[in-house]
């Protein structure tokens, strides 16, 4: 009796394996890729009425392969079409902030903003949310300014606050995770591993790892998305730019790229101003390092302070009249 049961189980297993192989063959015959996902936009967006299929090159919005491109539908694009994007930040495209730090604005113009080491500046401020950055850096003897990098981001929306920062490291190790998080003042643990994720209790904020370590995406529902990588200052960069990086600190920092949804025309910030509909970028074209100022307008006292001389965000439960403008530091 037991022998008959085992034989029946074996036949049943072979049956299901056969079905699986048949399905795989059908997929292969159709072009070797899984069916592309259909994408649609939320009701509040200009592309709401469009229903778009992901390209065959990137059929998934959340690929299991961390090196694969993902399907992205920009619900504010005039074309309303799904395109393939890199999971990691694209430092040569709009909305990025990388290196010492070099930004590419919403207008597509490249510019540098130096700021000052160990200080905080507002990257984006609009009525619904604000994103601040902490700069780290050093000033070699004889230089007139600091070399700076983005070490942390503070995101505020409603009454909630989220931070992500690159932990200090003497020597860089790709296998070690350098990301640290907090939510509403409490440390937040997000297990390592590709596709590991966390969502805030109100569902408005989602953080997902896009690699085993050191890479994440942040989604602020219906407002903004950010792709983030932690990287060190490499020996090659140090040699080329003469940073004089010390032997006990690799200056781990963030590479970021933002995508925004439905920004107010009042948007401000180092990066945010370049998304104003009538903004004319004063950065000099054709020079090696076009620099934009604004330290006086966008300096803020802490990573999670909504106050700066040009900020327009007001936390929930706070009267706008009670937000004091910060004097020049």
Rosetta blueprint (number, residue, H / E / L):
1 X L
2 X H
3 X H
4 X H
5 X H
6 X H
7 X H
8 X H
9 X H
10 X H
11 X H
12 X H
13 X H
14 X H
15 X H
16 X H
17 X H
18 X H
19 X H
20 X H
21 X H
22 X H
23 X H
24 X H
25 X H
26 X H
27 X H
28 X H
29 X H
30 X L
31 X L
32 X L
33 X L
34 X L
35 X L
36 X L
37 X L
38 X E
39 X E
40 X E
41 X L
42 X L
43 X L
44 X L
45 X L
46 X L
47 X L
48 X L
49 X L
50 X L
51 X E
52 X E
53 X E
54 X L
55 X L
56 X H
57 X H
58 X H
59 X L
60 X L
61 X L
62 X L
63 X L
64 X L
65 X L
66 X L
67 X L
68 X L
69 X L
70 X E
71 X E
72 X E
73 X E
74 X L
75 X L
76 X L
77 X L
78 X L
79 X L
80 X L
81 X L
82 X E
83 X E
84 X E
85 X E
86 X L
87 X L
88 X L
89 X L
90 X L
91 X L
92 X L
93 X L
94 X L
95 X L
96 X E
97 X E
98 X E
99 X L
100 X L
101 X L
102 X E
103 X E
104 X E
105 X L
106 X L
107 X L
108 X L
109 X L
110 X E
111 X E
112 X E
113 X L
114 X L
115 X L
116 X L
117 X L
118 X L
119 X E
120 X E
121 X E
122 X E
123 X E
124 X E
125 X E
126 X E
127 X L
128 X L
129 X E
130 X E
131 X E
132 X E
133 X E
134 X E
135 X E
136 X E
137 X E
138 X E
139 X L
140 X L
141 X L
142 X L
143 X L
144 X L
145 X L
146 X L
147 X E
148 X E
149 X E
150 X E
151 X E
152 X E
153 X E
154 X E
155 X E
156 X E
157 X E
158 X L
159 X L
160 X E
161 X E
162 X E
163 X E
164 X E
165 X E
166 X E
167 X L
168 X L
169 X L
170 X L
171 X L
172 X L
173 X L
174 X L
175 X L
176 X L
177 X L
178 X L
179 X E
180 X E
181 X E
182 X E
183 X E
184 X L
185 X L
186 X E
187 X E
188 X E
189 X L
190 X L
191 X L
192 X L
193 X L
194 X L
195 X L
196 X L
197 X E
198 X E
199 X E
200 X L
201 X L
202 X L
203 X L
204 X L
205 X E
206 X E
207 X E
208 X E
209 X E
210 X L
211 X L
212 X L
213 X L
214 X L
215 X E
216 X E
217 X E
218 X E
219 X E
220 X E
221 X L
222 X L
223 X L
224 X E
225 X E
226 X E
227 X E
228 X E
229 X E
230 X E
231 X E
232 X L
233 X L
234 X L
235 X H
236 X H
237 X H
238 X H
239 X H
240 X H
241 X H
242 X L
243 X L
244 X L
245 X L
246 X L
247 X L
248 X L
249 X L
250 X L
251 X L
252 X L
253 X E
254 X E
255 X E
256 X E
257 X E
258 X E
259 X E
260 X E
261 X L
262 X L
263 X L
264 X L
265 X L
266 X L
267 X L
268 X E
269 X L
270 X L
271 X L
272 X H
273 X H
274 X H
275 X H
276 X L
277 X L
278 X L
279 X L
280 X L
281 X L
282 X L
283 X L
284 X L
285 X L
286 X L
287 X L
288 X L
289 X L
290 X L
291 X E
292 X L
293 X L
294 X L
295 X H
296 X H
297 X H
298 X H
299 X E
300 X E
301 X L
302 X L
303 X L
304 X L
305 X L
306 X L
307 X L
308 X L
309 X L
310 X L
311 X L
312 X L
313 X L
314 X L
315 X L
316 X L
317 X L
318 X L
319 X L
320 X H
321 X H
322 X H
323 X L
324 X L
325 X L
326 X L
327 X L
328 X L
329 X L
